[in-house]
Structures are given as C-alpha cells and as structure tokens.
Amino acid sequence: METENQYRCGYVSIIGRPNVGKSTLINRLLGVHLSITSKKPQTTQHRIQGIKTTTTYQAIYIDTPGLHHDLKSAVHKYMNREASSAIEDVDVVILMFEALKITDEDYRVLEKIKHASVPVILAINKVDLISNKERLLPYLQKVSDLFNFSAIVPMSSMKGNNVEQLEQSIVTQLPLSPPFFSEDQLTDKNDRFLASELIREQLMRLLGQELPYSVAVEVEAFEETKKLIKISALIWVERDNQKSIIIGQNGEQLKTIGINARQSMQRMFMKKVLLKLWIKVKTGWSNDERALKSLGYEDNEWY
C-alpha cells in the first residue's frame, strides 16, 4: 500500500436524472452487485455508499436517487433531499447524462451542481447503444459548453466500456489522505437494509408497470448463524388491489419474488438463506412523513 502521504481517499457522488444508469455504474466500479437495478425510474430510493479500496486509493462512491421535478409526495421529496445533499461535502461529483440526450431534467440537475466547489466529471452513459460513434462528436461539443467539467468520459456502465478511464479521472481528483474505512468494508449499510433492497429489486423487476412506486420493504427479523440466515420481511403497499397484484394468481408472483430475492441474498451473504415474506396494507404511507420514518426513510448524516 502507498505510504500515507501518497495515498488518496475521498467521497465521490454520482448524480443524474432517474434511470440514467447511476446504480449500474457504481456496481461496475465496485465489481459487486451492491445497488439494486431495474429498467424503471426511481428504483434507487435511498442514498448508499459503496467503498472501493486498493493499494493506492480508497474511493467512497455515493449512489443517489434520481433527481426529479414533478413528483410531490413525501417519499419523492425524501428522495430529492437524499440526492441533493450528496452534492455537498464531497470531493468529486460525477454527473451522468445519457448519450445524445439532454432533457429538461438533465438541465435541472446541472443547475444544482453549477455552484459546486469540487471537480465535476461528466460521464456520458450508454454509448454502446450508438452504432455510428461520429454522432457523438457534436453532442460532446454541446455538453462541453455547458460547464467547466474537469473531464468528459463517454462510457457504458452496462458493458464496461471506458469505465476504467472514468475511474482514472476520478482517482486523480481525490485528495491525498489515508483511508477512512477498513479495507474489507464494502458499504455503510447493514445487512438488514441490503436484504430489504434485494426484495424491492425483485418487486421492481418482476411486476413491470403494474407495480406502484408506493411500495416499501421492512425486514422484521434477521437471525444469522454460522451456516444459515433466517429473514422475515413485510412488503408494505397502500391499497388492497396492490396486494393482490404482488401475490398474483395462486400466490405464484409472490413465490417467484421470494425465490429470486433469496438467491440474490445467498450470493451477497455467501450463506444459505431462509426467507419468509408477508404483505400488509398501510394506506397513504408514501405521503406520510411519520410513516416514512418508521419504514427507514430518514434523513441521516452520512459520514
């Protein structure tokens, strides 16, 4: 490992509009499936830290909910606060755009970082979907005029194209500092949180547009032995018909959600998992600040 006066360490926030690829990027950078992903916007609802430690640097990546403008429920306000606060008190900001696109939401996110006092790297994601790469040239010129970015990196978080180049740009901007976390620590979240997110990931993936975003997962019990983890979790919805959608015909939908979530947990925790799921209705929880806090949606200090 580098000596203390050569080692680099710092916080790196990844921000952007919903569904631009932030969680996929942090998983690619870390080399593990830490942040849940799906094709649907607002899959990420909580800020989560992913810690990458090497012999020369430690980068603490902060995955954030997508910043959005027109959704006003308490849960969406919470998500915006989580994302906005991650722009402050960090060492590097990664702003993500989707190749060849600049939406109104992108411009609003850009406005939030214009007063940032730290380097901002623009990551142009999903370039693997562009067959004629020459189309990128005028787009890159356009976005370079928007802000004094410390670097602009066309890349693909899904395929891994140019992610190493992006990482090199990040590391050069990290301050000289000893590591903040032990080398074996991956995240600031506990196993209960990770288990609840893996269940919610399957809800987002399997239920398509049928699934409302007013769904939460609460892990009631997490009992771990040397060879087995027993987990009991509640899936909270707001209406009875939502409960029926998740259960599915003859309970098949809920069974599939449970099987897939359990398999994801076994890969993450490297142990056999026994998972039990229940569904309960909590009317209006997504627009109730007190209910949100009881379900883990709390504004916490993050370092």
N, C-alpha and C positions, 0 to 999 in steps of 0.2 A: 504493500500500500504506500501511496505517496506520503512523504513527510507532511507534517501538519501545515507548514507554510506553503505547500504546493497543492494541497487537496482543495477541491471545490465542492461546495454544498449550497443548496438553496431551494426555494419554493418556486414552482412553475405552474401557473394556472392555465387551463385550456378552456377557452370560451368560444361561444358562437351561437347561432340560432339553433332551434331544435332540429334534430335529425341530420346534422351536418357531418357526423362521424366522430364526435369527441370521445365517446366511450370506446369505440373500436380502436382509436389511436392510442389511448392510454393502455389498453390491453396489449397492443402491439409493442409499445415501448417497454412495458414490464415483462413481456413474454409469458404472461399468465392471464387467465380469464378472471379479472377482478371486478370490472364494471359490467353490469348487465347490459345487453344489447337486444334490440329488435328493430324492425323496419318502421316502427311507429314513432312519431314525435313524442317528446316528453317521457320517454322510457326512464331516463335518469331523473329522479326527484330529489335526491339528496347529494350534497357535496361529499366527495370521498377522496381520500389521499391514497396514492399508490407510490411506494418508496422503492426506488432503484438504487442499489449500492454496488459500486465497482471499486477497483483498487485505486482509481484516480478521482472519482467524484461520487456524490450522492445527490440525486435529483428527487425531490418530493413533488410528484405530479398531482394536481388537484383537478379532478373531473367534476364538472358542474352541470346542473340542469340547463337546458337551452333557454336563452333569454327570449321572452315573447312579450307582445304588447297588448293584445286584445282580450286576454283571459283574466277575469277579475275575481275568481273565487279565492277563498283564503289559502287553499293549497297551492294555487298558482302564484299568489303573492309571495308565499313562503319560498317557492322555487326561484322566483326572481331575486329575492333577497339573498338566497344561497349563492346564486351566480354572480350577482353584483358585488358582494362582499369579497369574493375570491379575486377580484381585480386589485384590491387594496393589500398592502403589506406583503407583496410577493416580490421575487427577484426578476422573474421573466414572465411575460404574458405570451401565450400562443393564441392568436386569433385564427379561427378556421372559416374559410369560405369553401363553397363547392365550385369546382372548375367551371368557368364560362358563365357563372351566375353571380349577380349582385342583387339581392332582394331588398325590399324596404326594411325587413327585419335585420339584414346584414348591416345596412346603414345605421340603424338604431344601436346595434351592438358596437359598431365603430365609434359612434358618438360617445359611448361610455368609456372607451379606452383612450380617447384623444388627450385626456389630461394625465394619463399615466406617466409616472416619473421613472419608469423602468423600461428596458428594451422590450419591444413588441415584435414578435416574429409572425409573419403571415404564412399559414400553411394552406396551400390550395389543394383541397382533397378531391378524390375520385377522378384523377387524371387518367386512370386505367380505362375509364368508360369512353374516352375520346379517341377515336381511331385516327383522325388527322391531327397530329400534335401541332401543326402550324397554326391551327385555330387558336392556340393558347397565346401566341405572341402578342396580338393586340389587346387581349384580355389582361395579360401580365403588365403591359404598359399602362393600361387604365387603372388597375388597382395600385400600382406603384405610385401614382399621382395622388392617391387618397390620403396617404400618411407616410411619415418618415419611418418605415419599417426597418429594423436592424437586419432583417433578411426576409426573402420571399422564397418559399420552397414548394414547388409543385410536387405532389406526392399522392400515395394511395394508402390509407390506413388499412384497407381490406387486404390488398395484395402485398403491402410492404414496400412498394416502390419508393425510393428516396427517403424512407423513414430514417435510415442511418445518417443521411445528410442533414435531415432536420435535427436529429439528436446532437450531431456535432455543433450545429449552430446554437443549440440550447446550452451545451456544456461550456462553450467559450464565454457565455454571458453570465454564468454562475459566479458568485463571489468566492474568493479564497476563504475557506472556512473548514474546520474539522466537521465530521459528520454529526448530525443531530440525533440520529436513531441508530440502534444496533444493526449490524449488517444482515441479520436474519429477519428483521421486521419488514413485512410487506405492506401493511396498511395501518391506519389509525382506528379502523372499525373492528368491533369484536365479532366473534363467530355467530352470535345471535343475529346481528344485523346482516351479515353475509348470507346466512341461511334464509332470512326473510326476503332478501333481494333475489335470491335464486328462485324462490317460489314465484315472486312477482314477475320475474323474467318469463317464466313459462306461461303465466296468465297473459302477458302481452303478446307472446309469440303465437300461442295456440288459438286464441279466441278472436283474432282479427279485429275487424271494425265493430264486432258485436260488443266488445269489452269497453265499458266506460272507463274513463281515467279516474273516476271516483272509486277506486279500489285500493285497499291497504292490506298489508300482511303484518300480523303481530305474533311473534314467537312467544308462546306462553311457558314452554318448558324446554330446556336444553340440558340433557343429562349425558355426560361423557364418561366412558370407561376406557380401559386400555385398547379394547378392540371394537367398541360399538358406541354410536351416538344416537340417543333417543330424542326426537324432536316432535313437539306438539305445537301446531300453529293454527291461528284463526285467520281466515280471509274475510275482511270486512267490506261489505257493499252497502249501497244506500237504499235499494229497493228490492222487493221480493222477486220481481222478474229478472233482476240481475243475478240473484242467487240461482234461479233456475237455469240461466244461460251457462253459468260456470259448472253446475252439476252435470248438465247435459242429459241425454236420453239414457235412462237406466244407470245413471251415475258414471257413464263412460268418460265424459270430458274431465271430470274431477280426478278420476283414476289415472288418466294419461298425464294430467298436470302433476300429480303426485309422483308417478314413476319417473318422469323426466327431471323433476326437481331433485328427487332423491339421488339419481345418477349423477347430476351436476354436483351435489354436495359431497358424494363419495369421491369424486375426482378432486374437489377442492380440499377436503379434510383428510383424505387418504385413509379413511376408515369406513367400515360398514355403517349405514345409516338406516334407522327405523323412523319413518316419517308418518305422522298422523295429521290429517287436515280436517278442519271444520269450517263452515261458512256461517256468518251471522250478519244480520242487517242492522246498520246504525244510521238512521235517517239523517241526512244533511251533514255527515261528518266532514266532508271536504270543504265546507264553508263555515266551519265552527272552530275557532282558534283553540278553545279548551279541548275539544275532541282531537284536534291535530296533535297537541302536546301529549295527550295520553297515548297516541299511536306513534310517538317518536319523532314528530315533525317539530323539532325545537331549534331555535337559533342558538348555536353553541360557539364558544371560542374554539378555533381550530388549530392553534398552536401557541 
